[in-house]
Amino acid sequence: MSIYGRSRVKVPASTANLGPGFDTLGMALSLYAWIEMEEAAETVFHLYGDEMKGIARDKSNLLYKVAQMVFAEAGVSVPELSISMYSEIPLTRGLGSSASAIVGALAAANAMIGSPLESAKLFDMATALEKHPDNVGASIFGGIITAAWDGQHADYIRIEPPQALEVLVVIPEFELETVKARGLLPAEVTMGDAVHNISRTSLLTAALSAGRLDMIGRAMQDRLHQPYRAPMVPGMEKLLAEAPGRGALGIALSGAGPTLLCMVDRSSDKKQELEHFLTATMQENGIPSRTVWLSPCTSGVTTELLERNGMQNGSFLDMIKGELQS
């Protein structure tokens, strides 16, 4: 009989960079993935939703491998697991799908064995896997994260998102792998471009901390990654140039893309105009897309320990249905 409980986690999506803050700034968003995990006689996966298509259902699965890292770090052995997952976070679209999976697996495995690892340790482990702290930090702590990674430890400060801040994303119907998107970036940049981004990142961090929505547009300008990635996303240059005049406070490529993210004042009377502009621009370039209105998620990953029972799959699906209807 297992000595460990059944854990359930809810983890938010995230956007990284916010324009100039390359590998430094991240924000949690109100799209979610849910994971349940418990010890089993043999490893089995129950993966639900369109975003789970093609995901491995054996021990090569990322969730399983990350869980085993937690157990090894904690000095326990749980070789066989039952893992259930549902996600509404699009895969490889720049909304932190891999980061949410990593964070969810870390949190679920840790909670299952009694939470011996502190959140700072989980953050370091997640950053080591993801290679940068912005997405995973946002998914762990919620809100807006500014973070630095030295290769072993991640330091961060969490910023409470301004209450007036809303987010509109346009999600093109094609995938863009982060590795491919990073391969487009130059190995070196000019001093002018470096200073440009440092100043804008500082300004954006201060603007978000102070709730100065009027400064966001000028602060979200970037020279380090977006100009090099723009050819991979048809219509991106037009969106970056014109969205601020159509109702966006500022606009940026979300992570490595291809999703683009607009920050918007909730009280704006141009929200419909902005949404139409985004979709129309994608259509002009022959790219099917969808828009989604989101809010910054302030809670980060949440965990709970459940009673073990024989109704895991049914109760998991019932929980998902309830969450999606609420």
C-alpha positions as CSV (number, residue, x, y, z in Angstrom):
1,M,0.0,0.0,0.0
2,S,1.3,3.4,-0.9
3,I,2.4,5.8,1.8
4,Y,1.9,8.8,-0.5
5,G,-1.2,10.7,-1.4
6,R,-2.7,11.8,-4.6
7,S,-1.8,15.4,-5.6
8,R,-3.6,17.8,-7.9
9,V,-2.2,21.0,-9.3
10,K,-3.4,23.9,-11.4
11,V,-0.8,25.8,-13.2
12,P,-1.2,29.0,-15.3
13,A,0.2,29.7,-18.8
14,S,2.8,32.4,-19.1
15,T,4.2,35.0,-21.5
16,A,7.9,35.8,-21.5
17,N,10.0,38.8,-22.4
18,L,7.2,41.4,-22.7
19,G,9.2,42.9,-25.5
20,P,12.6,44.1,-24.2
21,G,13.0,41.8,-21.1
22,F,14.6,38.9,-23.0
23,D,14.9,35.9,-20.6
24,T,14.1,38.2,-17.7
25,L,10.5,39.3,-17.6
26,G,7.5,37.0,-17.5
27,M,3.8,37.2,-16.6
28,A,1.3,34.5,-15.7
29,L,-1.9,34.3,-17.8
30,S,-5.4,33.0,-17.2
31,L,-5.0,29.8,-19.3
32,Y,-4.4,26.7,-17.3
33,A,-3.2,23.1,-17.1
34,W,-4.3,20.6,-14.5
35,I,-2.3,17.6,-13.3
36,E,-3.1,14.8,-10.9
37,M,-0.4,12.4,-9.8
38,E,-0.2,9.3,-7.5
39,E,1.8,6.2,-7.0
40,A,0.6,3.2,-9.1
41,A,1.3,-0.5,-9.7
42,E,2.5,0.5,-13.2
43,T,3.0,3.8,-14.9
44,V,-0.1,5.0,-16.8
45,F,-1.1,8.3,-18.4
46,H,-4.6,9.8,-18.8
47,L,-4.2,12.8,-21.2
48,Y,-7.2,14.8,-22.1
49,G,-7.9,17.7,-24.5
50,D,-6.7,18.8,-28.0
51,E,-3.5,20.2,-26.6
52,M,-2.4,16.7,-25.5
53,K,-2.4,15.1,-28.9
54,G,0.9,13.5,-29.7
55,I,2.3,13.6,-26.2
56,A,4.2,10.5,-25.1
57,R,2.4,8.1,-22.9
58,D,5.4,6.2,-21.5
59,K,8.3,7.0,-19.2
60,S,9.8,9.3,-21.8
61,N,6.9,11.7,-21.0
62,L,8.3,15.0,-19.6
63,L,5.9,14.9,-16.6
64,Y,7.2,11.5,-15.5
65,K,10.9,12.5,-16.0
66,V,10.5,15.7,-14.0
67,A,8.6,13.9,-11.2
68,Q,11.5,11.5,-10.9
69,M,13.9,14.4,-10.5
70,V,11.8,15.6,-7.5
71,F,11.8,12.2,-5.9
72,A,15.6,11.8,-6.4
73,E,16.2,15.3,-4.9
74,A,14.0,14.4,-1.9
75,G,15.7,11.0,-1.5
76,V,12.5,8.9,-2.1
77,S,11.6,6.2,-4.7
78,V,8.3,6.2,-6.5
79,P,9.1,4.4,-9.8
80,E,5.5,3.9,-11.0
81,L,3.0,6.7,-11.3
82,S,-0.5,7.4,-12.5
83,I,-0.6,10.8,-14.2
84,S,-3.6,12.6,-15.5
85,M,-3.4,15.9,-17.3
86,Y,-5.7,18.4,-19.1
87,S,-4.4,21.6,-20.7
88,E,-5.9,24.5,-22.5
89,I,-2.5,26.0,-23.1
90,P,-1.6,25.8,-26.9
91,L,1.6,23.8,-27.6
92,T,4.7,25.6,-29.0
93,R,2.8,28.9,-29.5
94,G,4.8,31.1,-27.0
95,L,2.5,30.7,-24.1
96,G,4.7,28.7,-21.8
97,S,3.3,25.2,-22.5
98,S,6.6,23.5,-21.7
99,A,7.1,25.7,-18.6
100,S,3.7,24.9,-17.3
101,A,4.3,21.2,-17.7
102,I,7.6,21.4,-15.9
103,V,6.2,23.5,-13.1
104,G,3.1,21.3,-12.8
105,A,5.1,18.1,-12.6
106,L,7.5,19.6,-10.0
107,A,4.6,20.8,-7.9
108,A,2.5,17.7,-8.2
109,A,5.4,15.3,-7.4
110,N,6.5,17.5,-4.5
111,A,3.0,17.7,-3.0
112,M,2.5,14.0,-3.4
113,I,5.4,13.2,-1.1
114,G,4.6,15.8,1.5
115,S,6.2,18.9,0.0
116,P,9.8,18.5,1.3
117,L,11.2,20.9,-1.3
118,E,10.7,24.6,-0.9
119,S,9.4,26.8,-3.8
120,A,12.8,28.4,-4.2
121,K,14.3,24.9,-4.9
122,L,11.5,24.1,-7.3
123,F,12.2,27.4,-9.1
124,D,15.9,26.6,-9.5
125,M,15.0,23.1,-10.8
126,A,12.5,24.5,-13.2
127,T,14.8,27.1,-14.5
128,A,17.6,24.6,-15.0
129,L,15.2,22.6,-17.2
130,E,13.7,25.5,-19.1
131,K,17.1,27.3,-19.4
132,H,15.6,30.7,-18.5
133,P,13.5,31.8,-15.4
134,D,10.8,34.1,-16.9
135,N,8.1,31.5,-17.9
136,V,8.6,29.1,-15.0
137,G,8.9,31.9,-12.5
138,A,5.6,33.4,-13.6
139,S,3.9,29.9,-13.5
140,I,5.2,29.2,-10.0
141,F,4.6,32.6,-8.3
142,G,1.9,34.2,-10.5
143,G,1.7,37.9,-11.4
144,I,4.7,39.5,-13.2
145,I,8.2,38.2,-12.5
146,T,11.5,39.8,-13.1
147,A,14.3,37.3,-12.6
148,A,18.0,36.5,-13.1
149,W,19.6,33.1,-13.5
150,D,23.3,32.5,-12.9
151,G,23.3,28.9,-14.0
152,Q,22.6,27.5,-10.6
153,H,20.2,29.8,-8.8
154,A,17.4,32.1,-9.8
155,D,16.7,35.3,-8.0
156,Y,13.3,37.0,-8.6
157,I,11.0,39.8,-7.6
158,R,7.3,39.4,-8.1
159,I,5.2,42.4,-9.2
160,E,1.5,42.6,-8.7
161,P,-0.1,43.3,-12.0
162,P,-2.0,46.6,-12.3
163,Q,-5.7,46.0,-11.8
164,A,-6.5,47.9,-15.0
165,L,-4.3,45.7,-17.1
166,E,-5.9,43.2,-19.5
167,V,-4.3,41.1,-22.2
168,L,-5.3,40.2,-25.7
169,V,-3.4,37.5,-27.6
170,V,-3.6,36.5,-31.2
171,I,-2.6,32.9,-31.7
172,P,-1.6,31.9,-35.2
173,E,-2.5,28.3,-36.2
174,F,1.1,27.1,-36.6
175,E,3.8,26.1,-34.2
176,L,7.2,27.7,-33.7
177,E,9.7,25.7,-31.6
178,T,11.7,27.8,-29.2
179,V,15.0,26.1,-30.3
180,K,14.3,27.2,-33.9
181,A,13.3,30.7,-32.9
182,R,16.5,31.1,-30.7
183,G,18.6,29.9,-33.7
184,L,17.6,33.1,-35.5
185,L,19.2,35.4,-32.9
186,P,22.7,36.8,-33.4
187,A,25.5,35.7,-31.1
188,E,26.5,39.4,-30.5
189,V,24.7,42.7,-30.4
190,T,25.8,46.3,-30.6
191,M,26.3,48.4,-27.5
192,G,23.5,50.7,-28.8
193,D,21.0,47.8,-29.0
194,A,22.1,46.5,-25.6
195,V,21.6,49.9,-24.0
196,H,18.2,50.3,-25.8
197,N,16.9,47.1,-24.3
198,I,18.3,47.6,-20.8
199,S,16.7,51.1,-20.6
200,R,13.3,49.8,-21.9
201,T,13.4,46.8,-19.6
202,S,14.1,49.1,-16.6
203,L,11.3,51.5,-17.7
204,L,8.8,48.7,-18.3
205,T,9.5,47.1,-14.9
206,A,9.1,50.4,-13.1
207,A,5.9,51.2,-15.1
208,L,4.3,47.9,-14.2
209,S,5.3,48.3,-10.6
210,A,3.8,51.8,-10.4
211,G,0.8,51.0,-12.5
212,R,1.9,53.6,-15.1
213,L,0.0,52.2,-18.1
214,D,0.8,55.3,-20.1
215,M,4.5,54.3,-20.2
216,I,4.0,50.7,-21.3
217,G,4.0,51.3,-25.1
218,R,7.3,53.1,-25.2
219,A,8.8,50.7,-22.7
220,M,7.9,47.6,-24.7
221,Q,10.2,48.4,-27.6
222,D,12.8,45.7,-28.4
223,R,15.9,45.3,-30.6
224,L,17.4,42.1,-29.3
225,H,15.0,39.4,-30.6
226,Q,11.8,40.6,-32.2
227,P,13.5,42.0,-35.4
228,Y,15.2,38.7,-36.1
229,R,12.1,36.6,-35.4
230,A,9.6,38.8,-37.3
231,P,10.2,37.0,-40.7
232,M,8.9,33.8,-39.1
233,V,5.5,35.4,-38.3
234,P,3.8,36.9,-41.3
235,G,2.2,40.2,-40.4
236,M,4.2,40.7,-37.2
237,E,6.0,43.8,-38.3
238,K,2.7,45.5,-39.2
239,L,1.1,44.5,-35.9
240,L,4.1,45.8,-33.9
241,A,4.0,49.1,-35.7
242,E,0.3,49.7,-35.8
243,A,-1.4,48.0,-32.8
244,P,-0.5,50.8,-30.3
245,G,-2.6,53.1,-32.5
246,R,-5.5,50.7,-32.6
247,G,-6.1,50.3,-28.8
248,A,-3.0,48.4,-27.5
249,L,-1.0,50.0,-24.7
250,G,1.9,47.9,-26.1
251,I,2.5,44.8,-28.1
252,A,5.2,42.1,-28.2
253,L,5.9,38.7,-29.4
254,S,4.9,36.3,-26.7
255,G,8.0,34.3,-25.7
256,A,9.5,32.8,-28.9
257,G,6.2,33.2,-30.7
258,P,4.3,32.9,-32.9
259,T,1.6,34.3,-30.5
260,L,1.6,38.1,-30.2
261,L,0.4,39.7,-27.0
262,C,-1.2,43.1,-26.5
263,M,-1.5,44.9,-23.2
264,V,-4.8,46.7,-22.9
265,D,-6.5,49.1,-20.5
266,R,-9.6,47.3,-19.3
267,S,-11.6,50.5,-19.8
268,S,-10.5,51.1,-23.3
269,D,-13.2,51.7,-25.9
270,K,-11.0,50.4,-28.7
271,K,-10.9,46.7,-27.6
272,Q,-13.2,45.5,-30.5
273,E,-11.2,47.6,-33.0
274,L,-7.9,46.1,-31.8
275,E,-9.2,42.5,-31.9
276,H,-10.5,43.0,-35.5
277,F,-7.1,44.6,-36.5
278,L,-5.2,41.6,-35.2
279,T,-7.3,38.9,-36.9
280,A,-7.6,41.0,-40.2
281,T,-3.8,41.4,-40.4
282,M,-3.3,37.6,-40.0
283,Q,-5.9,37.0,-42.6
284,E,-4.1,39.4,-45.0
285,N,-1.1,37.2,-44.7
286,G,-2.9,34.0,-45.1
287,I,-2.5,32.9,-41.5
288,P,-5.5,31.3,-39.7
289,S,-5.6,32.6,-36.1
290,R,-7.7,33.1,-33.1
291,T,-7.8,35.8,-30.5
292,V,-8.3,35.3,-26.7
293,W,-8.9,37.9,-24.0
294,L,-7.0,37.0,-20.9
295,S,-6.2,38.5,-17.5
296,P,-2.9,38.3,-15.6
297,C,-3.1,35.4,-13.2
298,T,-2.0,36.4,-9.8
299,S,-2.1,33.0,-8.0
300,G,0.6,31.0,-9.7
301,V,0.6,27.2,-9.3
302,T,-1.8,25.8,-6.7
303,T,-1.6,22.4,-5.1
304,E,-3.8,20.2,-3.0
305,L,-3.5,16.7,-1.6
306,L,-6.4,14.4,-2.2
307,E,-7.6,11.1,-0.7
308,R,-6.6,8.1,-2.7
309,N,-9.6,6.4,-4.2
310,G,-10.6,4.2,-7.2
311,M,-12.4,7.1,-9.0
312,Q,-9.4,9.1,-10.1
313,N,-10.2,9.4,-13.8
314,G,-13.9,10.2,-13.3
315,S,-13.2,12.7,-10.5
316,F,-10.5,14.3,-12.5
317,L,-12.7,14.8,-15.5
318,D,-15.6,16.1,-13.4
319,M,-13.2,18.6,-11.8
320,I,-12.1,19.8,-15.2
321,K,-15.6,20.2,-16.4
322,G,-16.4,22.2,-13.3
323,E,-13.4,24.5,-13.7
324,L,-14.1,25.2,-17.4
325,Q,-17.7,26.0,-16.6
326,S,-16.9,28.4,-13.8
